Amino acid sequence: MASYTDLLKTPGVARIIAAQLTARFPSGMLSLAFLLHIEQTTGSYGSAGLVLAATSIGQAIAGPLTSRLMGRLGMRPVLIVTTILCVAGIVSIGLLPLTVPLYMTVGFITGLATPPVQPAVRTIYPKMVNSRQLTPLFSLDASAQEIIWVVGPVITTLVATQIGTIWAIMLAAVLMVIGGAWFISSPELGRVRIPRSKRRFGVVLSRPAVLLATVVGFLLIGACAAVEAGVVAVFGHGGPEAGLVLAIFSVGSLAGGLLFGHIPIGPWATARRMFIVFAGMALAAFVMDFWWLSATLFIAGIGIAPALAVLFSIVSASVKFSDTAEAYGWVGTGQLIGAALGSALAGFSIDGYGAQGAFWIAAGFAFVGVLVPALGRRWHPDLRGRDASPIPDTEPVPMQPS
């Protein structure tokens, strides 16, 4: 814990973490709020899953594009425009009486306009701390973001069940405005400039570590999205149980990140952490009971933040600084496609086989998430004894004639 305390004493670190967490807080609310609202409106979890999938696909397409644009236009202009458009889309889903195809269309547009806060802040971090502190900072960030998934589902469930699903969506929109304004006004966004990349769009995916992190992130978040849908299907809209179980799931991740985030990153690091996620989710699929799901999903959660911290670190250590935003954009895209596919498959599985089917979908995603880094361990950077700072961009130095 001493290393985390030192990090938070570094000028600007605590503030930028708090600002980006507030800006991203609606992420922990919107998928559940949309799920509850659209299922209530249409009477089908499958339809709700399709809308969530459309939203996630829009986010996936936007991720690397908006991240790349930040290197051309600057972080603030891109964040301001996307925040305004995204809030407009969220409000439309909450207030307008739409058919499922129209919900999907608006959801897709809303996803396209998702502000690239995560790539922005992960690009800023290496410029705020020394190389020794960077891996612990990624771990602290991955753990702290679990506050979003602890508090967000609880607030969403309470507001949706006690007041109404529209109010839950509107609350998320208000928080996006407040958090976005705080993050955009942060001094670091003015001090750090992302160099314009000289490489073609998408070339950064040829880096094995970036591709590995993208695929594993896809599988990890796909598993989590399926779990979320399954928990909601088990407990329905009648009380706070769904939000509490999802909060416990995230508390496990928070605990795992703080306890294990300092462990050196070797070639087996991702596979080991993903095995914890798989074990907990596989156990969860056997009994649809509040206490059983709480215990087993707490176990699954222990592996999530440490796995994400490893993914962030191996990406940072494998690319040039000018490519970091786009690389994180692709990793985010992988995660969002996973969320889309996980939500859709879980929704149809719930309609066809009941809530338990969603947990088997989650366990399947997580199992493949163990196999991929295990089989691809030779492409996994070994950061034991190394720092995770990006590769510096260098320019040719003109030689004066003698």
KERO-9514 format. One record per residue (C-alpha): x, z, y. Coordinates in steps of 0.1 Angstrom, whole numbers, plus 5000, padded with zeros to 4 digits. Each point is the difference from the previous one (the first is absolute). Layout:
# residues N
XZY...
***
This chain:
# residues 402
500050005000503050055023500649635002496449945010500250275027503249835014498249675001497050145019502550145026501449665006498749875034496949794996499650024962497250264999498149825028500349654985499050134965496950165015499149705022500249754971498150234976497250035026500049625005499849954962497550284993497049764998501749854969499150324981496449975012499049645001500149894964497950304989497749975031499549634993499450074963497350265007498449805028499849664982499050164966497250185018499049685019500149764970499650244970503049864982503550134995501149654991498949875034501850285017503149924980499849645011499950105036502950234996501949734982499349755028501250255026503250074980500749634995499849955038502450295005502349854973500249675017500650165034502750244989503149785001498649775027499350275026503350174990501949685006498249955033501350335012503549855000498949715021497550165024500950365000498450304982497750115028498149675007499449944963498850364994497649995031498349684990499650094963498750345008497249865023499049744975500050244970497950265018497449735009499849914963499650354988497250075025498249684989500050104963498650345010497349895024498949644990497549944972501949744979499749834967502850054974501749665009499950095037501450354992502849834981500749765029500150285026502150214977502549724995500349955038500450375005502750014974501849715017500150205032501350324985502750145023503549984984500850365007501750074967502649715003500650095036500850374994502149934969502049755021500550265027501150294977503649874993500650005038498950365004502150184975503449984984500549834966500250334982496550105012498349674993499050054964498750355007498049855029498449744978499150284976498650225027498049705014498649924965499050364995498650055035497849694997498250194971498450205028498049685006498849994964499450384998498050045032498549655003497949994968498750355007499049935035498549664990498050154971498750295021499049785030498549734977497950244979499050255027499549775030500149644988502449724989499849825033501350315018502950024975501049645009499650065037502350314998502749794984499749755028500450275026503150144983501549654998499649965038501550355007502949974975500849645009500250095037502450304992502249794977500249705023500950225030502950164981503349955018501749884967497949685000501749915033503550104990500249824966499849635000499749814967502549715000498449664993500849914964501949674995498649964965496949814989496850204996499850154965503749964991500450385001498050014968502949834982501750345002499550164966499550355014497349885024498249814973500250304976498750235027497149765008499049974963500250374993498150095032497349754989499650194967500250355015497449945027497849804976499950314978499250235029497249775012498550004966500250384998498250035034497149784989499850194967499950345017497249895024498049854970500350334981498750235027497949765021498750085035498550334993502850245010503650045010501549994965501349655003501850075032501550334986501349834968501649725021501550265023501550194970501449664988501849975033501150365001501949924968501749715017500950215030501550274978501949744979501549845031501250335015501350144967501749684986500649785030503750125003500949894964502649725001498649654993501449844968498949694981497450204980498650185030496949785005499149994962500250384997497850065029497549744989499850164966498750325015497349805018499149834967499950324980497650175024497749715003499849944962499150364995497449985027498149734982499050224971497650255017497849945031500050375012500950145034502750244988501549764975500249725025501450235026502850124977500949664985499949825033502250275016502549924973499749625007500450075037503450174995501649664993498449805029501950115031503450014982499349654986499149875035503150165015502249824974498349675008500650045038503650104995501049714976498449755025501850155029503449994982499649644989499149805031501449935035498450195029498449695014498249954966498850364995496649965017499149694980501350164968497850315005497249765009500349844966500250344983496850095018498549674989500750084964498450345004496949865017499549734973500350284975497350195019497849695001500349934963499850374990496950055020498349684987500850064964499050365002496749925017499049754973501350244973497850275014496949775001500749904964501450304982499550305023502550205021502450054971500849635000501650035034502550264988501149784971500549725025502250245020502050114970500649634991501449935035502250304998501349924965501249665012501450175030502350194976501049694980501049785030502750235016501250104965500549634990501349915034502450295005503049785003498549875033499350355012502650125025502050304991500050215031501850314986502850065024498849735024497850005031496849805003500749855034499249635005502949744999501149955036499349665016503349845010500649715024502949764999502650095027501349705019503749965000501949935032502449704997503650125001
***
